Amino acid sequence: MTFLGSCLCGAVRYQADGEPFRIGICHCADCRKESGSSFTSFAHWRRDAFTYSGEISTFAGRSFCPRCGGRLFCLNDNDVEIRFGSLDNAPSGLIPEMEVWTKRRENWLPAIPGTERHEEDPPLKL
């Protein structure tokens, strides 16, 4: 399976191959600020399953398009965390298996049934 995505203006494109090893929702203050929403949805792939083209800018580990400001991914040495909203096809078929930073979840937002819940970040297992 291949997942394709881009920024809002299309100047940055990416591809992630195979299935992600972690899928979730984050309610932390940083994700809320960068998304302008109450949470972000994300999926992690191994770094060697990911490629991108175009110029990116990065702030605090979060990469975005310097032209349109579209939030895209967080590149790490061993993995990449992609924002669902930047995927080309919605719905993507990716279903969150965990919620992180639940201590910051809005009280009007119910927990996602069947997910693991963590008050903060759990350890990353590749």
C-alpha positions in Angstrom: 0.0 0.0 0.0 1.2 3.5 -0.8 0.1 6.7 0.8 0.6 10.0 -1.1 0.3 13.5 0.3 1.2 17.1 -0.2 0.9 20.6 1.2 -2.0 22.9 0.3 -0.2 24.5 -2.7 1.4 21.2 -3.9 5.0 22.5 -3.8 5.9 19.7 -1.4 4.9 16.1 -2.2 5.5 12.9 -0.3 5.1 9.1 -0.4 4.9 6.6 2.4 5.0 2.9 1.5 3.5 0.1 3.5 1.5 0.2 6.6 2.3 2.6 9.4 3.5 1.1 12.7 1.7 3.6 14.9 -1.6 5.5 14.3 -3.1 8.0 16.8 -4.6 11.2 17.9 -2.7 13.8 20.0 -4.2 16.3 22.3 -0.9 18.0 23.5 -0.5 21.8 23.6 2.0 21.8 20.8 -0.2 19.8 18.4 -3.2 22.0 19.3 -1.2 25.1 18.6 0.4 24.0 15.3 -2.9 22.6 13.9 -5.2 25.3 15.2 -7.5 22.5 16.3 -8.3 20.5 19.4 -6.1 17.6 18.4 -4.0 16.2 15.5 -4.3 12.8 13.8 -1.0 11.2 12.9 0.6 8.0 11.6 4.3 6.8 11.9 6.2 5.0 9.2 9.8 3.8 9.2 12.0 6.5 7.7 13.3 4.2 4.9 9.6 3.8 3.7 9.3 7.6 3.2 10.4 10.0 0.5 9.5 13.6 -0.3 10.2 16.3 -2.8 10.2 20.1 -2.6 11.5 22.6 -0.1 10.4 22.3 3.5 10.9 24.5 6.6 11.1 23.0 10.0 10.3 24.5 13.4 10.7 22.4 16.6 10.9 19.2 14.5 7.6 19.9 12.6 8.0 20.3 8.9 5.8 22.5 6.7 5.7 24.1 3.3 7.4 27.6 3.4 5.2 28.8 0.6 1.7 27.9 1.9 2.4 27.0 5.5 0.8 23.6 5.1 1.8 21.2 8.0 3.1 17.9 6.7 5.3 15.7 8.9 7.9 15.3 11.6 11.1 13.7 10.2 13.2 11.7 12.7 16.3 9.6 12.3 14.3 6.3 12.3 10.7 7.3 11.5 8.4 9.9 10.1 5.2 11.1 11.7 2.7 12.2 9.0 -0.4 14.4 9.6 -3.6 12.8 8.3 -4.8 16.1 7.0 -1.9 16.3 4.4 -2.8 12.9 2.8 -4.2 13.2 -0.7 -7.1 10.8 -0.2 -9.6 11.1 2.6 -10.8 9.0 4.2 -7.4 7.3 4.3 -8.6 4.1 6.0 -6.1 4.7 8.8 -7.8 4.1 12.2 -6.3 5.5 15.4 -5.2 2.9 17.8 -4.1 5.3 20.5 -4.8 8.7 22.0 -2.0 10.6 23.6 -1.9 13.5 26.0 -5.5 12.7 27.0 -5.1 14.9 30.1 -5.4 17.8 27.6 -8.4 16.4 25.7 -11.4 18.8 25.5 -14.1 17.6 28.0 -16.7 17.8 25.2 -14.6 15.4 23.0 -15.3 11.8 23.8 -12.6 9.1 23.9 -12.2 7.1 20.7 -13.6 3.6 21.4 -11.1 0.8 21.3 -8.0 3.0 21.6 -5.2 2.8 24.1 -5.2 6.0 26.1 -2.1 7.7 27.5 -2.1 10.8 29.7 1.2 11.8 28.0 3.5 10.3 25.3 4.2 6.6 25.5 7.6 5.3 24.4 8.0 4.9 20.7 8.4 1.2 19.6 9.8 0.7 16.1 
